[in-house]
Amino acid sequence: MNKIFNYETWNEIREVLPGLILSVIVAIISKVLAIWLPQLGGATIAILLGIVLGNLYFKQGFLAKGTKFSESRLLEYSVVLLGFTVTFQTLGEVGINGVAYIILMMCTVIFTAYTVGKKLGFSEQMSLMMAGGNAVCGSSAIGAIAPVIHAKEDEKGQIITLVNLQGTVMMLTLPFLGIALFGSDLLSKSALLGGTLQSVGQVVAGASLVNAETVQYAMLFKITRIIFLVFVVYFFGRKVRKQTPDTEQTGKQKKFFIPWYVLAFLVFCILNSFVDLPSVFDNAAHGISTWFETTALAAIGLRLDFRRFIKEGPKFLLYGLSVGVVQTVAALLFITILHI
């Protein structure tokens, strides 16, 4: 039995390795390129480079299992490790108005992305992933939401690509908009960037275009959004489950539908909030999580059939543009109303 198990396990590993190794190589190249292109960041470069390489050179079938493993598993592990980088005490640092701002922003973005998505003819799953990805933390949020709402792999890849491309445009424009509108007001600029940009990397890169202090405060707003990830996943899961026909729910109603990695994220977040962990945990978790996410994004790019994406291009472009504009306008409005 052990021999059979070992043989089968080794076979599975051999099938996964080529695609996994390719994804890691693309991630390493992206990290190196990010040294000279810090405005883009390793995550965005990884998915763009993956798309180019995957559509031009790496379409071989033997890579599929490894790139799928990199895409799904590594994003899950990235979500878990985020728990070591956030605490509930963060809420106190942004203040009551700051928390109210984040909640209003998340509700506005979720409603807008979901409504616009349905109007444009996108599926329930794609609309929810677009909503969660923009409202919370980009690829990590989409990775957490996708299994709960039973999203298809190609749908997840398309939405992650759209969210990252949209985030890249906003990352390169919002810092200058913030400087033009808010001048030296540190908190307002930080709220604009930390409350809108999709991924942690984009928040850091965008805020870096202003100054180091803006990076620190923008991250406070960003981390507050991440804390709400568990609640977004929970309510999205309930929404989809309620819409599932009774025949499909037979024998499944008693299953706990929040993924293990979202629960692990919450556990580590609580632990980090009430136990003074050594800084090595935060630093290591952040570094490893970043590598996992970059590798997963490289795999997503490698797996994405760009011809299909281009075929639906105008609709995707309109979707991203609509959500991005509403996100920006809402942020400016709420910052003004709440005097942040």
Secondary structure, DSSP 8 states (H G I E B T S, - for coil): -HHHHHHHHHHHHHHHHHHHHHHHHHHHHHHHHHHH-TTT-HHHHHHHHHHHHHHHT---GGGHHHHHHHHHHHHHHHHHHHGGG--TTHHHHHHHHHHHHHHHHHHHHHHHHHHHHHHTT--HHHHHHHHHHHHTTHHHHHHHHHHHTT--HHHHHHHHHHHHHHHHHHHHHHHHHHHHHHTT-HHHHHHHHHTT-SSHHHHHHHHHTT-HHHHHHHHHHHHHHHHTHHHHHHHHHHHHHHHS-HHHHTTTTTS--S-HHHHHHHHHHHHHHHS---HHHHHHHHHHHHHHHHHHHHHHHHH--HHHHHHTHHHHHHHHHHHHHHHHHHHHHHHHHTT-
